[in-house]
């Protein structure tokens, strides 16, 4: 990976190209891989562009500041739009974990670099299946490699990830992934769904390239369910838009509103991280 990274650096001729490279890494690599990359560049020595040196230093401080142990997640691609992150373990150890099926937002992240998120989710007790929708259609057009609409993607996800083989399964969506997370939890009978600043069905008509999508399937899934998951809708205390979306979703099915005090931003997870409270907050939402 180090050689591939250095080769990509050599091909970057603008600041924008460097930024895109690092954003791709932030959206893809787990903590151990990022830290190995940082250490590898430092061992090689030699000069790197100033922007690269800043990214390496900031990434290192963010992940390992305070001597925090690096969570040993390993990356396994299941499909073009689906990647599993799991620490090596025996089948019995994996069966005792919680599976987090995570739907990223339009920026293909969970409101922060993936490694930072995973550093606050213990790998000994959790695995994360990260889904992306690069078409920015709220997953209503499916997930690449899983299905061409959300119900088909959910069925394929159920086959590939085998959520019932885990002690517990939770769906977790941020922003554009919020509706998909709740829909998935309802269809597959998960114990809990978490939507952080997530879209509601009414949001679909507001986006030009999703206006033709029909969300009646979501309401039908809710009506079919014999037991609904516990649903947590997270928003910042002073973010009017996200609060409205949460209230709209709560009007459709029983849900708990989780309000982050003092936060006015859409990216409430980043606000919580800045306060040093991300690990206990994720534990509250997921566990």
N, C-alpha and C positions, 0 to 999 in steps of 0.2 A: 504494500500500500504506500510505503514511503516513497519508493521510486516513482510510482504513478503520480503521487502528489507533486513531487519535484518536477516531473515532466510537464504536468499541467501548469505549474507555476511558470515554467520556461516559455510556455505558449501564450501566457497572458501579457498583453501589451498595454492595457489600460487599467485604471483603477476599477472601473465597472466590471471588467472581466475577473479581476481578483475577488471582488465582492461576491460575484455570482458563484465562483468556485467555493468560497467559504460558506456561503448560504447553503449550497448543495450538501456540503459536509455536515453542517449544523443540523440539516433536516434528515440526515441519514445515519450518522455514526453514533454508536453508544459510547458511554464514558471511557471504557478501556481502550477502544480504538482511537479516540481523540487524544487521550493522554499518551498512547504509544506513538502517535504521529508527532506530537509536540516533542517528546523525548528523542525521537529519531532525528528530527531536524536539528536539534541542539547537539546531538552526538556527531552528526556529519560536519557541523561547523560551517564556516563560510558565511558570506554576507547574503542577506535576504532583503527584499524591498521593505521599506519602513512600515508600510501597511501590513505586511505579512508578520513582521516582528511584533507589532502591536496586537494582532489577532492571536498569535501564539501565546503571548504573555497574558492577555486578558482571559483567554480560554483556560490556561493553566491555573490562574488565580481563582477563577470562577468555580472550577471543578474540584481543585485540590486545596483551596484555601482553608486554613485551620486544620491541615493534615487529615482531612476527611478521607476515609478509605474509598478507593475507586470501585464502584459497583461493577461486578464482572459479567455484565450482559454480553452475550454473543448474538450476532445477527444472522438470520436465516430467511432468505427470500422465499415466500410462498407463491407469489404471483407478481405481475408487474406493479400492481398498486397495493400489495399487501406484504408486510415484512414482520417476522416474529423476532422478538428480543427476549432471550432466555439464558440464564446462567446454566452451565453444564450441571446435570444432576441425574440421579437414578430415576426410573419410572415412578417409584414410590414417592420420592421427594418432589417430583413435578406434580404428582396427583394431589399433594398437600398444599399447593400454591393457589393463589388467586390469579385468574386470567383477566387482564384488562384489555378489552377490545376498544381501541382508541381511534376515533375519527378526527383527523386533523382538519384545520380550517383552510381557507382559500390560499394561505401562504405555505401550505403543506407542513405545518408545525403545530405543536400543542401550545401555542402562544409563547414559545421560547425554544432555544436550541434543544433538540431531543436529548442530548447528553445531560444537560442541566436538569431536565424533567426526570430522567431516569436516575440521576444521582440522589434524588429525593424519594425514590420508590425502591425499597429494599429488594434486591435481586434474589435473596434467599427465599422470599415468600411471595414473589410476584413474577408474572411474565406479561409482556405487552405485545399485542398484535396491532401494529400501526397501519392504518388504511389511509390512502390519499385519493383525492378526486381532482386531478389536474385540469379537468374541464370546467371546474368551478360551477357545478350544477347541483350543489347540495347533496351529492351522491344519488340523486334521482335518476341519473343516467348510468348508475351502477359503479362498479370498481373495475379498473382494467385488469383483466385476467380472471375475474370472478364472475362477472355477469353484466348484462347490458341494461339492467334496471336494478333498483335497490332490493326488491324481493328476491330476485335471482342471485344477487351477490350475497345476500344473507344466507340463503340455502347453501351456497357453495362454501361460504365461510364456516358454516356449521359442520360441513364434511371435512374441510381441511384442518381446522383448528381444534376440533373435537372439544368444545367448551365443557361438555358434561363430564369429561375425564378429569377436570380440575375440582378442587374442593369448592370453588366459588367462581362465578363469572360476573363481571361488571362491564357495562358499556360506558364509555367516557368520550364525550364529544366537545370540541371547542368551536365556537363561532359557527361557521358553515357546516360543521359536523354534528351540531346539536340535535337536529331532528333525526338524523340517521342513527345516532346512538340510542335514542329512546325507541325508535321503530325497531331496531335490532333486539333490544332488551325485551320488548313486548313479544315479538315473533318467536324468540328462542327461549323465553321463560327465564331470563336472567333474574338474579336477585335484586339488582339495582341498576339504574341508569343515571348518569350524571351529565348535565348539559351546562357548560360554562359559557355564558354569553351567547347561547345557541339560538339558531333560527327557529321560528315557529312556522306551521303550514302557511299562515297568511303572508309570510315573508317571500314565499316562492313567486307570487305574482308581481312582486316589486322589481325583480331582476329580469331584464329583457330576455336573456337566453334561457330562462326557466319558466316563462309565462305560460308555455304550452304544456307544462307538466301538471299532472293531476295528483293531488295528495289524498284522494279519497281512500286509497289503499291503507293509509295510516289509520284513519278512523275505523275502517273495517277490521284492521288487526286488533285495535283496542277493543272493539265489540266482541270479537271472537275469543279473546283471551279469557281463560277461566280464572287466572290470577295475574294481576298486574304487578310489575316490579315496583319497588320503592323508587321514586323519581326525585332527584335533587336538581333544582334550577338555580344556578349561581349567577349573581350579578353584582356589580359595584353599587354601593349605597347611593352615589350621586350620578350614576349613568342612567339617564332617563330611557334611552332607546333599549338597552338590555333589560331594564326593569319591565318595560312594556311587553317585550317579547316573552319574558318569563310569565307574566300575568296572563298573556294570551294562551300560552301552552297549559298553564294551570287551570284555565277555564275548560279545557278539553278532558282532562283526567287528573285524578288526585296527585298532588305533588307538593313537595316541601320547598319553599323559597329560602335560599341561603344567600344572605346579603353580606357583602364584605364591607365592614365599616370604614369610612374615610376614603374609599376608592371611587374615583370618578371616571376611570379609564375602562375601555372595553377589555383590555388585557389585565384582568384582575389577578391572574396567576403571577404575572411579573411583579405587580404591586405587593402581593403576599411574599414573594421571594425576597424582595428588597427589605422587607421587615424581618427577614430571617425566620419566617414561619411556614415555609412551603412544605417541609416534611410533615409536620403535624396536620397541616391543612389537607394535604393529599390523603393522609391516613384517615382523617375524618370523612372525606368524600368517598373514598374507595373501600375502607375497611370497616 
